[in-house]
């Protein structure tokens, strides 16, 4: 029972360690990719604001600077997430996204230059960058879905390992408990059975039966008790036998004597 409990505790501890490391890491990755999606969409929105309000030089600098800041934030987040993810499909998707995001940045810079050269005509800048964000957006969405799927798979695996450990440890404890009961029963029989024989012999002696046979073998305390009863039975039988013998030898008493 003790070994079953130890196994169960050790297995559950492994599941807890797995949860606190792998599962929580995958949850953190999910949050990171969600945050990156928001930053990416904000960056694209800053480009739209650049086209819509860029005729004013002050606003052009403001929104273009915001666009570049968002671009750097997405790049940093992609690198951190790529370092955090284990080798696999989701990591490969983030790597592909990072490369597509760099290419997107080149396209937007070209659009910015064409927008300024066309006297801030937004249709010119928009035409240059048309569809340039489509591929990185697709890769990022796919990576987010893959990370979520991997997180669910790891959580399910950890939960299954915990359930298996619980079932196995419970089974081991039940088996150990059953063996313990069987051992206790057998042990009690080794004590109660000889004691029952001793009580039976004592009862027989008290009723005058000095010839009742019984097994007095044994080297433990109960064996010594049975041996003592056997010796007492033998001694009493000898005493009774001697008294009977003497009575038979005694001459009969006559009247007047």
Residue frames relative to the residue before (quaternion, step in Angstrom):
aa qw qx qy qz dx dy dz
X 1.0000 0.0000 0.0000 0.0000 0.00 0.00 0.00
X 0.6524 0.5190 -0.3146 0.4539 3.53 0.99 -0.87
X 0.6635 0.4985 -0.3091 0.4644 3.59 0.95 -0.88
X 0.6253 0.5295 -0.3367 0.4640 3.60 1.06 -0.70
X 0.6541 0.5010 -0.3130 0.4724 3.56 0.99 -0.82
X 0.6385 0.5242 -0.3236 0.4614 3.57 1.02 -0.83
X 0.6424 0.5163 -0.3229 0.4653 3.57 0.98 -0.87
X 0.6678 0.5116 -0.3037 0.4473 3.57 0.91 -0.92
X 0.6617 0.5022 -0.3060 0.4652 3.56 0.94 -0.90
X 0.6569 0.5120 -0.3103 0.4583 3.59 0.95 -0.90
X 0.6756 0.4916 -0.2984 0.4613 3.59 0.93 -0.90
X 0.6551 0.4952 -0.3154 0.4755 3.57 0.98 -0.82
X 0.6185 0.5339 -0.3423 0.4639 3.57 1.08 -0.69
X 0.6243 0.5257 -0.3348 0.4709 3.59 1.05 -0.77
X 0.6514 0.5135 -0.3155 0.4609 3.58 1.01 -0.81
X 0.6389 0.5187 -0.3229 0.4674 3.57 1.04 -0.79
X 0.6396 0.5135 -0.3215 0.4731 3.58 1.01 -0.86
X 0.6378 0.5246 -0.3206 0.4640 3.57 1.00 -0.88
X 0.6628 0.5022 -0.3125 0.4592 3.57 0.99 -0.85
X 0.7145 0.4706 -0.2731 0.4397 3.57 0.80 -0.98
X 0.7080 0.4106 -0.2637 0.5105 3.61 1.20 -0.36
X 0.8004 0.3310 -0.1764 0.4676 3.55 0.23 -1.31
X 0.7022 0.4724 -0.2884 0.4478 3.59 0.73 -1.05
X 0.6887 0.4678 -0.2925 0.4704 3.56 0.84 -0.92
X 0.6059 0.5417 -0.3562 0.4610 3.60 1.12 -0.61
X 0.6613 0.4952 -0.3086 0.4714 3.58 0.99 -0.81
X 0.6166 0.5262 -0.3420 0.4753 3.59 1.06 -0.68
X 0.6394 0.5154 -0.3145 0.4761 3.58 1.03 -0.82
X 0.6349 0.5190 -0.3286 0.4686 3.59 1.04 -0.74
X 0.6178 0.5397 -0.3418 0.4585 3.59 1.04 -0.77
X 0.6663 0.4931 -0.2997 0.4723 3.56 0.92 -0.91
X 0.6490 0.5315 -0.3192 0.4409 3.59 1.00 -0.84
X 0.6891 0.4624 -0.2978 0.4719 3.59 0.89 -0.86
X 0.6046 0.5385 -0.3559 0.4667 3.60 1.13 -0.59
X 0.6464 0.5126 -0.3063 0.4750 3.56 1.01 -0.87
X 0.6567 0.5134 -0.3102 0.4570 3.57 1.00 -0.82
X 0.5979 0.5565 -0.3518 0.4573 3.58 1.09 -0.69
X 0.6594 0.5045 -0.2986 0.4706 3.56 0.96 -0.92
X 0.6625 0.5030 -0.3029 0.4651 3.58 0.93 -0.91
X 0.6412 0.5313 -0.3181 0.4532 3.57 1.01 -0.83
X 0.6762 0.4834 -0.2932 0.4724 3.57 0.90 -0.92
X 0.6221 0.5310 -0.3336 0.4687 3.58 1.10 -0.69
X 0.6235 0.5382 -0.3322 0.4596 3.57 1.03 -0.80
X 0.6637 0.4954 -0.3040 0.4707 3.61 0.89 -0.90
X 0.6373 0.5280 -0.3239 0.4584 3.56 1.06 -0.77
X 0.6173 0.5428 -0.3444 0.4535 3.58 1.08 -0.71
X 0.6114 0.5320 -0.3520 0.4682 3.60 1.10 -0.60
X 0.6480 0.5110 -0.3205 0.4649 3.57 0.96 -0.82
X 0.6434 0.5015 -0.3214 0.4808 3.56 1.04 -0.76
X 0.5968 0.5628 -0.3556 0.4479 3.59 1.10 -0.64
X 0.6838 0.4741 -0.2865 0.4749 3.58 0.93 -0.88
X 0.7053 0.4898 -0.2724 0.4341 3.56 0.88 -0.94
X 0.8131 0.2479 -0.1037 0.5164 3.58 0.98 -0.86
X 0.4601 0.7427 -0.4047 0.2701 3.58 1.30 -0.02
X 0.4643 0.6693 -0.4628 0.3497 3.61 1.21 -0.08
X 0.6543 0.4352 -0.2872 0.5477 3.54 1.20 -0.60
X 0.4614 -0.7187 0.4378 0.2810 3.66 -0.52 1.10
X 0.6380 0.5303 -0.3339 0.4476 3.56 1.02 -0.81
X 0.6955 0.4546 -0.2709 0.4861 3.57 0.90 -0.93
X 0.5781 0.5721 -0.3736 0.4461 3.58 1.11 -0.62
X 0.6767 0.4793 -0.2876 0.4792 3.58 0.86 -0.96
X 0.6463 0.5456 -0.3189 0.4277 3.57 0.97 -0.89
X 0.7602 0.3953 -0.2279 0.4625 3.57 0.66 -1.07
X 0.6226 0.5222 -0.3486 0.4670 3.58 1.11 -0.61
X 0.6247 0.5209 -0.3284 0.4802 3.58 1.08 -0.73
X 0.6377 0.5161 -0.3203 0.4738 3.58 1.05 -0.79
X 0.6173 0.5424 -0.3335 0.4620 3.57 1.09 -0.77
X 0.6842 0.4855 -0.2845 0.4640 3.59 0.87 -0.96
X 0.6226 0.5314 -0.3331 0.4680 3.57 1.09 -0.74
X 0.6550 0.5022 -0.3059 0.4745 3.58 0.96 -0.84
X 0.6163 0.5516 -0.3353 0.4511 3.55 1.04 -0.80
X 0.6732 0.4874 -0.2943 0.4718 3.58 0.92 -0.90
X 0.6337 0.5362 -0.3280 0.4510 3.57 1.03 -0.82
X 0.6508 0.5046 -0.3111 0.4745 3.59 0.94 -0.88
X 0.6440 0.5301 -0.3183 0.4505 3.58 0.96 -0.89
X 0.6671 0.4966 -0.2961 0.4698 3.59 0.94 -0.92
X 0.6668 0.5036 -0.3019 0.4589 3.58 0.94 -0.89
X 0.6374 0.5271 -0.3254 0.4583 3.59 1.02 -0.79
X 0.6542 0.5082 -0.3133 0.4644 3.59 0.97 -0.82
X 0.6622 0.5031 -0.3065 0.4631 3.59 0.92 -0.91
X 0.6687 0.4959 -0.3015 0.4647 3.59 0.95 -0.86
X 0.6324 0.5318 -0.3288 0.4572 3.56 1.01 -0.79
X 0.6571 0.4997 -0.3029 0.4762 3.59 1.03 -0.76
X 0.6827 0.5092 -0.2802 0.4429 3.58 1.09 -0.73
X 0.6653 0.5348 -0.3062 0.4215 3.57 1.00 -0.80
X 0.4550 -0.6532 0.5193 0.3109 3.59 -1.08 0.63
X 0.6503 -0.4949 0.3735 0.4388 3.61 -1.17 0.35
X 0.4416 0.6752 -0.4954 0.3219 3.56 -0.90 0.91
X 0.7847 -0.3604 0.2363 0.4456 3.51 -1.36 -0.09
X 0.6719 0.5088 -0.3191 0.4333 3.60 0.83 -0.92
X 0.6465 0.5089 -0.3203 0.4696 3.59 0.99 -0.78
X 0.6392 0.5221 -0.3223 0.4637 3.58 1.00 -0.82
X 0.6468 0.5237 -0.3180 0.4542 3.59 1.01 -0.80
X 0.6478 0.5011 -0.3188 0.4772 3.58 1.00 -0.79
X 0.6259 0.5283 -0.3329 0.4673 3.59 1.04 -0.74
X 0.6591 0.4923 -0.3014 0.4820 3.57 0.99 -0.85
X 0.6220 0.5376 -0.3375 0.4586 3.57 1.05 -0.76
X 0.6430 0.5344 -0.3290 0.4390 3.59 0.91 -0.92
X 0.6640 0.4873 -0.3067 0.4770 3.60 0.97 -0.82
X 0.6588 0.5001 -0.3078 0.4704 3.60 0.96 -0.84
X 0.6309 0.5409 -0.3278 0.4494 3.57 1.10 -0.73
X 0.6192 0.5250 -0.3388 0.4757 3.58 1.07 -0.72
X 0.6562 0.5032 -0.3033 0.4736 3.58 0.95 -0.90
X 0.6166 0.5413 -0.3371 0.4618 3.59 1.07 -0.73
X 0.6382 0.5392 -0.3194 0.4472 3.57 1.01 -0.82
X 0.6239 0.5275 -0.3315 0.4718 3.56 1.06 -0.77
X 0.6591 0.5145 -0.3044 0.4564 3.57 0.97 -0.86
X 0.6726 0.4919 -0.3034 0.4622 3.59 0.95 -0.85
X 0.6226 0.5262 -0.3494 0.4619 3.60 1.02 -0.63
X 0.6324 0.5141 -0.3240 0.4804 3.54 1.05 -0.76
X 0.6459 0.5197 -0.3096 0.4658 3.56 1.05 -0.83
X 0.6263 0.5387 -0.3283 0.4581 3.56 1.05 -0.79
X 0.6732 0.4928 -0.3011 0.4617 3.57 0.89 -0.91
X 0.6630 0.4979 -0.3007 0.4713 3.59 0.97 -0.84
X 0.6089 0.5568 -0.3309 0.4579 3.58 1.11 -0.76
X 0.6806 0.4672 -0.2851 0.4871 3.59 0.91 -0.90
X 0.6677 0.5115 -0.3030 0.4480 3.59 0.96 -0.89
X 0.6974 0.4450 -0.2641 0.4959 3.60 1.13 -0.61
X 0.5404 -0.6442 0.3882 0.3773 3.57 1.21 0.55
X 0.6727 -0.5508 0.2774 0.4088 3.51 0.94 1.05
X 0.3009 0.7294 -0.5438 0.2859 3.55 0.98 0.89
X 0.3588 -0.7807 0.4661 0.2111 3.64 -0.32 1.20
X 0.6095 0.5666 -0.3676 0.4152 3.59 1.07 -0.59
X 0.6169 0.5421 -0.3420 0.4568 3.58 1.10 -0.67
X 0.6921 0.4739 -0.2748 0.4700 3.57 0.84 -1.02
X 0.6582 0.5171 -0.3106 0.4504 3.57 0.99 -0.83
X 0.6403 0.5371 -0.3204 0.4459 3.56 1.05 -0.79
X 0.6393 0.5440 -0.3246 0.4358 3.58 1.00 -0.80
X 0.7774 0.3451 -0.1736 0.4963 3.61 0.94 -0.89
X 0.3150 0.7808 -0.4985 0.2065 3.61 1.24 0.13
X 0.8579 0.1018 -0.1112 0.4911 3.59 -0.80 1.11
X 0.4540 0.7173 -0.4468 0.2823 3.61 1.22 -0.03
X 0.6960 0.4521 -0.2742 0.4858 3.60 1.18 -0.50
X 0.4638 0.7209 -0.4300 0.2831 3.61 1.24 -0.17
X 0.6971 0.4816 -0.2812 0.4505 3.61 0.83 -0.96
X 0.6808 0.4499 -0.3242 0.4785 3.66 0.79 -0.80
X 0.6191 0.5361 -0.3532 0.4523 3.62 1.04 -0.67
X 0.6505 0.5136 -0.3142 0.4630 3.59 0.98 -0.84
X 0.6704 0.5053 -0.2980 0.4544 3.57 0.89 -0.94
X 0.6634 0.5069 -0.3049 0.4582 3.57 0.98 -0.83
X 0.6344 0.5131 -0.3236 0.4791 3.59 1.02 -0.78
X 0.6679 0.4981 -0.3015 0.4636 3.57 0.93 -0.89
X 0.6349 0.5244 -0.3249 0.4652 3.59 1.03 -0.78
X 0.6369 0.5296 -0.3249 0.4565 3.59 0.99 -0.85
X 0.6636 0.4974 -0.3007 0.4709 3.58 0.96 -0.85
X 0.6600 0.5086 -0.3058 0.4607 3.57 0.98 -0.84
X 0.6425 0.5132 -0.3238 0.4679 3.60 0.97 -0.81
X 0.6412 0.5157 -0.3207 0.4691 3.59 0.99 -0.82
X 0.6558 0.5111 -0.3088 0.4620 3.58 0.97 -0.86
X 0.6552 0.5009 -0.3090 0.4736 3.58 0.98 -0.84
X 0.6335 0.5324 -0.3323 0.4526 3.58 1.01 -0.76
X 0.6469 0.5071 -0.3129 0.4758 3.59 0.97 -0.83
X 0.6521 0.5243 -0.3123 0.4498 3.58 0.97 -0.88
X 0.6645 0.4930 -0.3028 0.4729 3.59 0.94 -0.86
X 0.6383 0.5221 -0.3247 0.4632 3.59 0.99 -0.82
X 0.6601 0.5060 -0.3032 0.4651 3.58 0.96 -0.90
X 0.6446 0.5232 -0.3152 0.4598 3.58 1.00 -0.84
X 0.6617 0.5038 -0.3005 0.4670 3.58 0.96 -0.88
X 0.6555 0.5058 -0.3104 0.4671 3.58 0.96 -0.88
X 0.6492 0.5155 -0.3135 0.4631 3.60 1.00 -0.83
X 0.6369 0.5206 -0.3253 0.4664 3.58 1.02 -0.79
X 0.6478 0.5110 -0.3161 0.4683 3.58 1.01 -0.79
X 0.6504 0.5074 -0.3156 0.4690 3.60 0.99 -0.85
X 0.6487 0.5176 -0.3198 0.4572 3.59 0.96 -0.85
X 0.6471 0.5180 -0.3156 0.4619 3.57 0.95 -0.87
X 0.6525 0.5175 -0.3132 0.4565 3.57 0.99 -0.84
X 0.6687 0.4997 -0.3015 0.4607 3.59 0.93 -0.92
X 0.6794 0.4939 -0.2955 0.4552 3.58 0.87 -0.97
X 0.6713 0.4882 -0.3066 0.4659 3.59 0.89 -0.89
X 0.6322 0.5223 -0.3342 0.4646 3.60 1.04 -0.76
X 0.6504 0.5129 -0.3141 0.4640 3.58 0.99 -0.87
X 0.6524 0.5142 -0.3145 0.4594 3.58 0.97 -0.87
X 0.6647 0.4976 -0.3081 0.4643 3.57 0.97 -0.82
X 0.6316 0.5221 -0.3342 0.4656 3.60 1.06 -0.73
X 0.6461 0.5092 -0.3159 0.4727 3.58 0.98 -0.87
X 0.6654 0.5004 -0.2987 0.4664 3.56 0.93 -0.93
X 0.6337 0.5264 -0.3285 0.4620 3.58 1.04 -0.78
X 0.6523 0.5163 -0.3083 0.4614 3.57 1.00 -0.89
X 0.6555 0.5006 -0.3064 0.4752 3.56 0.97 -0.87
X 0.6301 0.5397 -0.3272 0.4524 3.56 1.07 -0.76
X 0.6472 0.5092 -0.3151 0.4718 3.57 1.00 -0.86
X 0.6513 0.5137 -0.3154 0.4608 3.56 0.97 -0.91
X 0.6621 0.5070 -0.3032 0.4611 3.56 0.96 -0.88
X 0.6451 0.5154 -0.3185 0.4656 3.57 1.02 -0.82
X 0.6399 0.5279 -0.3238 0.4550 3.59 1.03 -0.82
X 0.6695 0.4926 -0.2987 0.4689 3.55 0.91 -0.97
X 0.6543 0.5158 -0.3144 0.4550 3.58 0.96 -0.89
X 0.6646 0.5039 -0.3129 0.4544 3.57 0.96 -0.87
X 0.6200 0.5443 -0.3441 0.4482 3.57 1.11 -0.69
X 0.6399 0.5287 -0.3333 0.4472 3.58 1.05 -0.69
X 0.6895 0.4383 -0.2768 0.5058 3.57 1.24 -0.37
X 0.7294 0.4636 -0.2588 0.4314 3.56 0.75 -1.08
X 0.6344 0.5489 -0.3474 0.4190 3.60 1.00 -0.75
X 0.6834 0.4503 -0.3100 0.4839 3.66 0.82 -0.83
X 0.6296 0.5259 -0.3436 0.4572 3.59 1.03 -0.71
X 0.6247 0.5263 -0.3389 0.4667 3.58 1.07 -0.72
X 0.6295 0.5219 -0.3318 0.4704 3.60 1.04 -0.76
X 0.6522 0.5179 -0.3161 0.4544 3.56 0.97 -0.88
X 0.6568 0.4990 -0.3109 0.4722 3.59 0.96 -0.85
X 0.6319 0.5404 -0.3271 0.4491 3.59 1.04 -0.77
X 0.6651 0.4966 -0.2959 0.4727 3.55 0.98 -0.93
X 0.6456 0.5204 -0.3224 0.4565 3.59 0.94 -0.88
X 0.6460 0.5086 -0.3182 0.4720 3.57 1.00 -0.79
X 0.6473 0.5173 -0.3235 0.4570 3.58 0.96 -0.84
X 0.6480 0.5187 -0.3145 0.4605 3.59 0.97 -0.89
X 0.6623 0.5193 -0.3103 0.4420 3.57 0.96 -0.89
X 0.7015 0.4133 -0.2556 0.5213 3.59 1.25 -0.46
X 0.6436 -0.5807 0.3016 0.3971 3.58 1.24 0.34
X 0.5383 0.5990 -0.4219 0.4164 3.57 1.24 0.09
X 0.0299 -0.8354 0.5478 -0.0354 3.53 -0.24 1.34
X 0.6540 0.5133 -0.3078 0.4627 3.57 1.27 0.15
X 0.3906 0.7321 -0.4851 0.2760 3.59 1.23 0.15
X 0.3166 -0.7711 0.5182 0.1916 3.59 -0.61 1.06
X 0.1467 0.7699 -0.6175 0.0660 3.59 -1.14 0.57
X 0.5235 -0.6441 0.4780 0.2874 3.52 -1.29 0.57
X 0.1016 -0.8248 0.5558 0.0209 3.57 -0.59 1.13
X 0.3772 0.7409 -0.4845 0.2722 3.58 1.22 0.36
X 0.4560 0.6581 -0.5173 0.3022 3.54 -1.19 0.62
X 0.2762 -0.7897 0.5290 0.1424 3.57 -1.00 0.79
X 0.5844 0.5729 -0.3855 0.4263 3.59 1.26 -0.13
X 0.7710 -0.3605 0.2481 0.4626 3.57 -1.30 -0.14
X 0.6521 0.4995 -0.3203 0.4719 3.58 1.01 -0.81
X 0.6216 0.5316 -0.3372 0.4661 3.58 1.06 -0.73
X 0.6445 0.5147 -0.3200 0.4661 3.57 1.02 -0.78
X 0.6281 0.5307 -0.3313 0.4627 3.57 1.07 -0.79
X 0.6659 0.4949 -0.3039 0.4683 3.59 0.91 -0.92
X 0.6330 0.5248 -0.3301 0.4636 3.58 1.02 -0.79
X 0.6459 0.5115 -0.3209 0.4671 3.59 0.99 -0.81
X 0.6430 0.5055 -0.3267 0.4735 3.62 1.00 -0.77
X 0.6274 0.5343 -0.3304 0.4601 3.56 1.03 -0.81
X 0.6638 0.4978 -0.2972 0.4726 3.55 0.97 -0.91
X 0.6370 0.5192 -0.3257 0.4676 3.59 1.02 -0.84
X 0.6422 0.5266 -0.3180 0.4574 3.57 0.99 -0.88
X 0.6632 0.5059 -0.2969 0.4648 3.54 0.98 -0.93
X 0.6674 0.5081 -0.3038 0.4519 3.59 0.92 -0.92
X 0.6564 0.5001 -0.3107 0.4717 3.57 0.96 -0.87
X 0.6376 0.5233 -0.3289 0.4599 3.56 0.98 -0.80
X 0.6492 0.5133 -0.3144 0.4651 3.58 1.04 -0.80
X 0.6374 0.5278 -0.3255 0.4573 3.57 1.02 -0.84
X 0.6728 0.4891 -0.2938 0.4710 3.57 0.88 -0.95
X 0.6499 0.5192 -0.3171 0.4555 3.56 0.97 -0.84
X 0.6544 0.5128 -0.3070 0.4632 3.60 1.00 -0.84
X 0.6464 0.5129 -0.3235 0.4631 3.59 0.98 -0.81
X 0.6503 0.5084 -0.3225 0.4633 3.57 0.95 -0.79
X 0.6410 0.5318 -0.3195 0.4519 3.58 1.02 -0.85
X 0.6655 0.5025 -0.3026 0.4616 3.57 0.94 -0.85
X 0.6439 0.5204 -0.3303 0.4533 3.57 0.98 -0.77
X 0.6484 0.5134 -0.3307 0.4546 3.54 1.05 -0.74
X 0.6823 0.4835 -0.2879 0.4668 3.65 1.08 -0.68
X 0.5730 0.6050 -0.3938 0.3880 3.62 1.11 -0.52
X 0.4563 -0.6890 0.4818 0.2917 3.66 -0.85 0.99
X 0.5573 -0.6152 0.4303 0.3547 3.57 -1.08 0.63
X 0.4423 -0.6840 0.5164 0.2644 3.55 -1.06 0.72
X 0.2416 -0.7775 0.5658 0.1302 3.61 -0.97 0.99
X 0.6155 -0.5451 0.4070 0.3980 3.55 -1.25 0.41
X 0.7933 0.2863 -0.2363 0.4825 3.53 -0.93 0.79
X 0.6318 0.5192 -0.3545 0.4535 3.55 1.20 -0.19
